[in-house]
Amino acid sequence: MSLSSLASHLIIISHTFCYLPFDIQAADAHVGAVKEFHALLKPTPPPLPADLAAELAEYESSEPTLTSPSGTGGIAAASASSEEGGSTPQEFLAFLEADLPKEDLHHGH
């Protein structure tokens, strides 16, 4: 073993003793590594309306609003659905499975 390798080994060994573990008490081992737990507050439900029965009766008597295929909304919806692949789920799936048009790579050259 050469003198330079022996010196480098002694330096490594001497530096190893510099890194001795700190004396940590078991009670303080978690400090800095674990956050303190705080339980969340129970959420409060929103207050009920004063006249719940009247609002429920009004809701039950109302009719749902539907968009019809006739009129301007229907035409816009029909054109949008045809651009997106159809109005039925089967037409939409067929649109998704269709091949994309191939580009002309020559561009007239």
URLIN-V938944 format. One record per residue. PSI is psi in whole degrees, 0 to 359 (* if undefined). D_CENTER is the distance of its C-alpha to the mean C-alpha in Angstrom with 2 decimals. Layout:
BEGIN
PSI,D_CENTER
PSI,D_CENTER
END
This chain:
BEGIN
132,60.53
165,60.95
324,61.23
321,58.08
325,55.88
320,57.49
320,56.76
324,53.10
320,52.81
324,54.47
318,52.12
317,49.07
320,50.60
325,51.50
334,48.01
325,46.56
345,48.52
339,46.88
54,43.52
146,44.56
150,41.97
154,42.09
99,43.64
130,40.76
147,41.65
328,39.70
332,39.02
9,37.39
331,35.33
347,32.02
126,32.55
344,30.06
335,27.89
131,26.67
153,25.47
138,27.30
130,25.70
120,25.80
142,25.24
151,23.30
147,25.54
128,25.69
147,24.20
136,26.93
153,26.78
152,27.50
146,31.20
150,32.60
156,34.51
319,38.23
72,39.27
321,36.69
319,39.20
319,40.02
323,36.42
319,35.74
321,38.94
320,38.01
318,34.61
331,36.33
344,39.01
150,36.78
142,36.15
148,32.78
127,32.65
147,32.18
129,32.26
153,35.29
343,35.80
152,38.88
180,38.82
323,36.82
321,33.43
321,34.22
317,35.34
320,32.25
321,30.03
320,32.24
324,32.19
320,28.42
328,28.10
329,30.73
329,28.97
4,25.72
13,27.67
173,29.52
344,29.36
159,29.29
325,26.71
319,29.32
322,29.94
317,26.26
321,25.96
322,29.23
318,27.93
326,24.89
349,27.25
148,29.88
147,30.67
149,30.10
141,33.42
140,34.89
147,35.60
111,39.23
343,39.30
331,42.92
37,42.71
12,46.44
*,47.69
END
